[in-house]
């Protein structure tokens, strides 16, 4: 019943228990060092270990307001040792850490089991005398998974299908060594924050409740998270380049540790410089484009000019409209005819009206000359304005073919 509670994948404990020294697989009677972290303090906290079917209490010396504590476990005589911690009323607890023992000179190490779906996992074939291997083979459920000269195999993204029993074999100085099989349990994921940033790193957890604070880690060469003390904010300025991760914490729980984010301050400065150069290049390109466009139009000045009105003297409407260019106050027009190259008049052509010598108000019609010299059809009589009375008009008759008038 207790083991089922510890392995519940939907619950992510508030406190963190990590392996500081030692390996997930140790030789019999070996000892490891564990570290407990709880941001609200460790007053009243103790740890426990299951060896076989017996639960042992590990009393912690929690004085003051310490938020972290390292302790060394007793020698391990059981093939499997499960550690976890909780507060006095068991309302808060940590995750569990499993340490196994093996008599073999070769061990199959997992960093860190149980694995989380979507998270990473490192498999390492380790000899206790730390000698180099010429060939290493990794097995899953007794089937060959990978053959390599490297003792380390990294699984970047774990899936539920990866659950199973893993072991390894190695060739060392013409000796064939084999490890015990280690069972890998896969936990279906939970909330996991994300780390991002260029000049500084930020931890983002949109699904976390209010009142959340954060715990920062720096990954070591084995991709193990090492807690960075003294910072519980959502962002921080790292001391140097490396891979950083975070976890979000609140009163009743915590998230999984985020995936690692590689930080390099030099790369950040270079990237910002490139972005600034790109922005400047875009601005210059826009200015050059507009200049060329104006030159093609042949107009570099303003598109519109204000035209003033001429002020008149007196009157409410003291402005007169500006005349069009070339217009005259008293418009006079001449009929322009097309000159004949020979200078001769031809039928159907028009002659210009002569303004000089004309009486004011007198207009003569230009009649087409008939064949007999008489007034032809379509001719008009002159209408004289001098002999007319005001408002008196006479109709102009058109002479018929026989000389009669048609009214």
Wavefront OBJ file of the C-alpha trace (Angstrom):
o trace
v 0.000 0.000 0.000
v 2.799 2.383 0.865
v 4.724 1.492 -2.291
v 1.698 2.292 -4.430
v 1.433 5.671 -2.730
v 5.090 6.412 -3.379
v 4.812 5.517 -7.046
v 1.691 7.592 -7.709
v 2.531 9.431 -10.934
v -0.182 12.098 -10.530
v 1.341 13.526 -7.362
v 4.533 15.529 -7.382
v 5.909 16.013 -3.877
v 6.695 19.402 -2.429
v 10.182 18.475 -1.194
v 13.088 17.185 -3.257
v 15.331 14.239 -2.341
v 18.430 13.737 -4.515
v 21.494 11.514 -4.576
v 24.614 13.559 -3.821
v 27.350 10.898 -3.701
v 27.277 7.321 -4.895
v 25.429 5.631 -7.721
v 21.955 4.180 -8.196
v 23.638 0.764 -8.050
v 26.211 0.161 -5.322
v 28.194 -2.770 -3.990
v 26.859 -4.460 -0.822
v 27.635 -2.656 2.464
v 28.331 0.583 0.584
v 26.845 3.906 1.641
v 25.462 6.946 -0.193
v 24.803 10.595 0.683
v 21.343 12.067 0.086
v 20.137 15.689 0.108
v 16.696 16.936 1.157
v 15.404 20.349 -0.005
v 12.235 22.099 1.098
v 11.894 25.840 0.536
v 9.560 26.364 3.534
v 11.999 24.829 6.013
v 12.697 21.344 7.372
v 11.417 21.669 10.939
v 9.753 18.370 11.909
v 10.957 16.500 8.823
v 12.374 12.967 8.935
v 13.303 10.355 6.337
v 12.575 6.670 5.922
v 14.069 3.702 4.087
v 12.485 0.402 3.110
v 14.824 -2.589 3.150
v 12.994 -5.756 2.243
v 9.696 -5.622 4.109
v 10.902 -3.401 6.972
v 10.612 0.406 7.208
v 13.431 2.173 9.069
v 13.290 5.722 10.436
v 16.134 8.149 9.713
v 16.041 10.987 12.259
v 17.240 14.297 10.847
v 18.885 17.074 12.831
v 16.741 19.991 11.617
v 17.703 22.998 13.680
v 17.044 26.594 12.692
v 15.503 27.658 9.423
v 17.503 25.423 7.125
v 15.829 24.643 3.832
v 18.283 21.903 2.788
v 20.107 19.106 4.577
v 22.542 16.370 3.534
v 22.681 13.064 5.389
v 24.453 9.738 4.950
v 22.459 6.552 4.935
v 23.572 3.435 6.771
v 25.346 0.673 4.925
v 23.069 -1.068 2.527
v 22.700 -4.797 2.937
v 19.484 -5.243 0.957
v 19.367 -5.660 -2.842
v 16.895 -2.753 -2.986
v 16.703 0.316 -0.698
v 13.918 2.888 -1.132
v 14.350 6.321 0.563
v 11.833 9.134 1.046
v 11.102 11.915 3.574
v 8.007 13.616 5.049
v 7.016 16.241 7.617
v 5.662 15.501 11.086
v 1.981 15.073 10.152
v 2.763 13.320 6.832
v 0.933 16.049 4.878
v 4.038 16.835 2.838
v 6.647 14.488 1.480
v 9.518 14.172 -0.942
v 10.068 12.026 -3.974
v 11.614 8.600 -3.527
v 15.162 7.515 -4.383
v 15.954 3.845 -5.016
v 19.458 2.440 -4.447
v 20.209 -1.138 -5.479
v 23.174 -3.347 -4.648
v 24.999 -5.880 -6.819
v 27.872 -8.328 -6.292
v 28.857 -8.148 -9.951
v 31.909 -6.131 -10.967
v 29.765 -4.487 -13.675
v 26.702 -2.387 -12.866
v 23.856 -0.997 -14.951
v 23.282 2.600 -13.781
v 20.232 4.735 -14.603
v 20.161 8.534 -14.177
v 17.513 9.008 -12.941
v 14.890 6.371 -12.442
v 11.942 6.395 -12.330
v 11.923 8.249 -15.635
v 9.291 10.742 -16.768
v 7.556 10.577 -20.137
v 9.148 13.190 -22.377
v 12.166 13.536 -20.111
v 15.703 12.305 -20.593
v 17.448 9.245 -19.170
v 21.082 8.160 -19.108
v 22.104 4.499 -19.104
v 25.672 3.800 -18.021
v 27.591 0.540 -17.876
v 29.992 1.020 -14.955
v 32.804 -1.134 -13.609
v 33.851 -0.677 -9.987
v 37.545 -0.468 -10.868
v 36.720 2.243 -13.482
v 38.640 0.556 -16.301
v 37.905 1.297 -19.958
v 35.882 -1.041 -22.139
v 36.655 -2.101 -25.682
v 33.010 -2.988 -26.419
v 29.702 -2.439 -24.609
v 26.303 -3.943 -25.402
v 23.029 -2.638 -23.920
v 20.012 -4.932 -23.582
v 16.334 -4.311 -23.008
v 14.293 -7.318 -21.913
v 17.244 -9.547 -22.957
v 17.196 -8.181 -26.538
v 20.197 -6.280 -27.902
v 19.375 -2.588 -27.989
v 22.761 -1.025 -28.813
v 26.385 -2.074 -29.326
v 28.996 0.634 -28.846
v 32.488 1.469 -27.640
v 31.048 4.059 -25.253
v 29.798 2.954 -21.802
v 27.057 5.632 -21.886
v 23.769 5.682 -23.778
v 21.534 8.767 -23.649
v 17.782 8.543 -24.179
v 16.667 12.065 -25.049
v 12.899 11.577 -24.771
v 11.497 8.673 -22.794
v 8.186 7.087 -23.810
v 5.944 4.611 -22.005
v 7.151 1.916 -24.395
v 10.667 2.269 -22.925
v 9.603 0.671 -19.648
v 11.335 -2.662 -19.082
v 14.397 -4.462 -17.658
v 17.792 -3.107 -18.749
v 21.249 -4.607 -18.401
v 24.634 -4.365 -20.100
v 27.659 -6.492 -20.944
v 31.222 -5.390 -21.655
v 34.488 -6.738 -22.948
v 37.369 -5.743 -20.696
v 40.919 -7.093 -21.164
v 39.632 -10.198 -22.923
v 37.048 -10.685 -20.169
v 33.315 -10.712 -20.763
v 31.443 -9.057 -17.898
v 27.693 -8.738 -17.346
v 25.548 -6.619 -15.049
v 22.360 -7.398 -13.192
v 19.118 -6.329 -14.829
v 17.539 -3.111 -13.526
v 13.815 -2.506 -13.865
v 12.947 0.879 -15.359
v 9.571 2.343 -14.392
v 8.086 5.127 -16.495
v 5.944 7.830 -14.921
v 3.368 9.515 -17.095
v 4.248 13.203 -17.088
v 2.862 16.095 -15.123
v 3.387 19.828 -15.197
v 6.828 20.742 -16.435
v 8.053 24.354 -16.696
v 10.162 25.702 -19.538
v 13.451 27.607 -19.376
v 14.351 30.245 -21.968
v 16.500 33.346 -22.261
v 19.550 34.934 -23.873
v 21.161 37.358 -21.418
v 19.354 35.777 -18.462
v 17.228 32.667 -18.017
v 13.536 32.598 -17.106
v 11.352 29.779 -15.777
v 7.806 29.773 -17.157
v 4.905 27.707 -15.800
v 1.515 29.001 -17.068
v -0.436 26.158 -15.423
v 1.049 26.659 -11.954
v -1.129 28.186 -9.203
v -0.569 31.609 -7.692
v 2.100 31.979 -5.052
v 4.548 29.845 -7.010
v 8.270 30.194 -6.477
v 11.115 28.429 -8.204
v 14.139 26.232 -7.676
v 17.094 26.403 -10.053
v 19.505 23.656 -11.068
v 22.684 23.372 -13.091
v 23.236 20.078 -14.863
v 26.557 18.322 -14.281
v 28.514 16.342 -16.870
v 26.276 13.335 -16.248
v 23.165 15.465 -16.773
v 22.302 15.306 -13.088
v 20.580 18.410 -11.665
v 22.586 20.193 -8.958
v 20.557 22.694 -6.935
v 21.646 26.334 -7.049
v 20.998 27.974 -3.664
v 19.843 31.502 -2.995
v 17.384 32.126 -5.823
v 13.644 31.493 -5.771
v 12.626 33.973 -8.485
v 11.285 33.169 -11.931
v 14.411 34.553 -13.607
v 18.097 34.704 -12.788
v 21.463 35.698 -14.214
v 23.685 32.589 -14.451
v 27.309 32.809 -13.339
v 28.609 31.215 -16.523
v 27.772 29.051 -19.473
v 26.177 25.673 -18.907
v 22.875 23.806 -18.979
v 20.265 25.103 -16.528
v 16.889 23.757 -15.423
v 14.171 24.794 -12.983
v 11.196 23.490 -11.023
v 8.146 25.405 -9.784
v 6.973 24.930 -6.182
v 3.889 25.906 -4.173
v 2.392 24.953 -0.804
v 0.939 21.584 -1.781
v 3.219 20.369 -4.554
v 5.789 20.993 -7.237
v 6.375 20.433 -10.922
v 8.831 18.160 -12.598
v 12.272 19.531 -13.328
v 12.293 21.275 -16.683
v 14.344 20.218 -19.643
v 17.821 21.689 -19.722
v 18.479 25.026 -21.434
v 22.018 25.745 -22.616
v 23.185 29.239 -21.692
v 26.205 31.006 -23.175
v 26.546 34.758 -22.456
v 28.862 35.330 -25.432
v 26.331 33.810 -27.817
v 23.637 36.040 -26.322
v 25.658 39.209 -26.909
v 26.489 38.163 -30.469
v 22.829 37.366 -31.190
v 21.642 40.749 -29.895
v 24.308 42.463 -32.012
v 23.139 40.622 -35.121
v 19.526 41.584 -34.427
v 20.500 45.268 -34.087
v 22.473 45.146 -37.354
v 19.491 43.565 -39.090
v 17.155 46.309 -37.847
v 19.580 49.026 -39.021
v 19.905 47.352 -42.431
v 16.108 47.257 -42.831
v 15.793 50.968 -41.936
v 18.549 51.946 -44.403
v 16.937 49.854 -47.144
v 13.565 51.576 -46.614
v 15.161 55.060 -46.770
v 17.101 54.229 -49.958
v 13.966 52.798 -51.576
v 11.967 55.956 -50.864
v 14.749 58.217 -52.185
v 14.944 56.289 -55.441
v 11.193 56.357 -55.814
v 11.133 60.154 -55.426
v 13.913 60.579 -57.992
v 12.013 58.482 -60.517
v 9.028 60.761 -60.130
v 11.319 63.784 -60.740
v 9.871 65.634 -57.780
v 11.711 65.941 -54.538
v 9.751 68.905 -53.127
v 6.273 69.048 -51.630
v 3.486 67.606 -53.719
v 1.126 70.537 -53.060
v 1.578 74.340 -52.791
v -0.701 76.812 -51.076
v -2.134 79.369 -53.551
v -3.113 82.742 -52.072
v -6.255 84.681 -52.911
v -6.054 88.271 -54.157
v -7.498 90.709 -51.629
v -10.085 93.140 -52.904
v -11.136 96.392 -51.376
v -14.451 96.568 -49.597
v -17.399 94.263 -49.642
v -18.195 91.232 -47.615
v -16.677 88.992 -50.202
v -13.266 90.627 -50.355
v -11.601 88.048 -52.495
v -11.849 87.451 -56.222
v -11.083 84.234 -57.934
v -7.712 83.892 -59.580
v -7.956 83.710 -63.351
v -6.654 80.787 -65.227
v -3.340 81.271 -66.900
v -3.832 82.921 -70.308
v -7.463 83.898 -69.660
v -8.675 87.438 -70.597
v -11.208 89.593 -68.868
v -13.179 90.077 -72.087
v -12.824 86.910 -74.049
v -12.562 87.366 -77.769
v -12.246 84.485 -80.123
v -11.268 84.325 -83.776
v -12.319 81.563 -86.064
v -9.190 79.873 -87.295
v -9.363 78.221 -90.658
v -6.939 75.903 -92.245
v -5.020 77.701 -94.912
v -5.002 76.199 -98.357
v -1.555 75.608 -99.722
v -2.471 77.311 -103.039
v -4.063 80.306 -101.353
v -7.347 79.743 -103.218
v -10.743 79.621 -101.626
v -12.636 76.436 -101.891
v -16.241 75.645 -101.408
v -17.121 74.634 -97.919
v -14.260 76.523 -96.262
v -14.722 79.170 -93.630
v -13.299 82.657 -93.469
v -12.342 84.367 -90.247
v -14.562 87.140 -89.012
v -12.934 90.497 -89.206
v -13.434 92.406 -86.025
v -11.845 95.579 -87.313
v -14.321 97.899 -89.026
v -17.401 96.115 -87.727
v -20.181 98.121 -86.171
v -20.879 97.284 -82.607
v -23.597 94.755 -82.313
v -23.908 94.111 -86.042
v -23.385 90.616 -87.296
v -23.546 89.407 -90.884
v -24.146 85.905 -91.926
v -21.812 84.263 -94.303
v -23.975 82.777 -96.973
v -22.923 80.128 -99.399
v -23.008 81.522 -102.900
v -25.502 79.897 -105.168
v -24.941 78.870 -108.689
v -26.931 81.798 -110.105
v -25.463 84.487 -107.869
v -28.668 84.793 -105.854
v -29.240 83.937 -102.259
v -28.973 80.253 -101.951
v -31.036 78.044 -99.767
v -29.744 78.022 -96.296
v -28.673 81.692 -96.402
v -29.509 84.052 -93.571
v -30.228 87.754 -93.431
v -28.205 90.036 -91.231
v -29.784 91.021 -87.982
v -28.910 94.555 -86.979
v -28.969 95.417 -83.326
v -28.827 99.200 -83.953
v -32.335 99.457 -85.472
v -33.974 97.097 -82.994
v -35.934 98.282 -80.094
v -35.388 96.870 -76.702
v -36.879 93.456 -76.210
v -38.031 93.296 -79.862
v -36.959 90.343 -81.940
v -37.660 89.465 -85.573
v -37.555 86.006 -86.847
v -35.202 85.235 -89.591
v -36.737 83.450 -92.449
v -35.001 81.017 -94.664
v -35.523 81.705 -98.285
v -37.040 78.903 -100.185
v -36.048 77.613 -103.522
v -38.509 79.945 -105.280
v -37.628 83.003 -103.207
v -40.664 82.809 -100.935
v -40.419 83.246 -97.165
v -41.280 80.502 -94.773
v -42.473 81.618 -91.378
l 1 2 3 4 5 6 7 8 9 10 11 12 13 14 15 16 17 18 19 20 21 22 23 24 25 26 27 28 29 30 31 32 33 34 35 36 37 38 39 40 41 42 43 44 45 46 47 48 49 50 51 52 53 54 55 56 57 58 59 60 61 62 63 64 65 66 67 68 69 70 71 72 73 74 75 76 77 78 79 80 81 82 83 84 85 86 87 88 89 90 91 92 93 94 95 96 97 98 99 100 101 102 103 104 105 106 107 108 109 110 111 112 113 114 115 116 117 118 119 120 121 122 123 124 125 126 127 128 129 130 131 132 133 134 135 136 137 138 139 140 141 142 143 144 145 146 147 148 149 150 151 152 153 154 155 156 157 158 159 160 161 162 163 164 165 166 167 168 169 170 171 172 173 174 175 176 177 178 179 180 181 182 183 184 185 186 187 188 189 190 191 192 193 194 195 196 197 198 199 200 201 202 203 204 205 206 207 208 209 210 211 212 213 214 215 216 217 218 219 220 221 222 223 224 225 226 227 228 229 230 231 232 233 234 235 236 237 238 239 240 241 242 243 244 245 246 247 248 249 250 251 252 253 254 255 256 257 258 259 260 261 262 263 264 265 266 267 268 269 270 271 272 273 274 275 276 277 278 279 280 281 282 283 284 285 286 287 288 289 290 291 292 293 294 295 296 297 298 299 300 301 302 303 304 305 306 307 308 309 310 311 312 313 314 315 316 317 318 319 320 321 322 323 324 325 326 327 328 329 330 331 332 333 334 335 336 337 338 339 340 341 342 343 344 345 346 347 348 349 350 351 352 353 354 355 356 357 358 359 360 361 362 363 364 365 366 367 368 369 370 371 372 373 374 375 376 377 378 379 380 381 382 383 384 385 386 387 388 389 390 391 392 393 394 395 396 397 398 399 400 401 402 403 404 405 406 407
